[in-house]
């Protein structure tokens, strides 16, 4: 279990291989969220986002990413 970016870097430099999560926004859509509501799910339904992260860990993910689905389409 990695606890810091430094540990991740050292392990990668040593030839380590990791399994990362992905498609968190797509999973939220599959659960019924509208595509434009997936980013807000972090604030409005944090328990559902957390449940997806837990599911990824249970499936073997070693690296979790943030839920940023649709962020690039937001106006500043």
Secondary structure, DSSP 8 states (H G I E B T S, - for coil): ---SHHHHHHHHHTT----B---HHHHHHHTT--GGGTTTHHHH-HHHHHHHHHHHHHTT-SB-----TTGGGS--
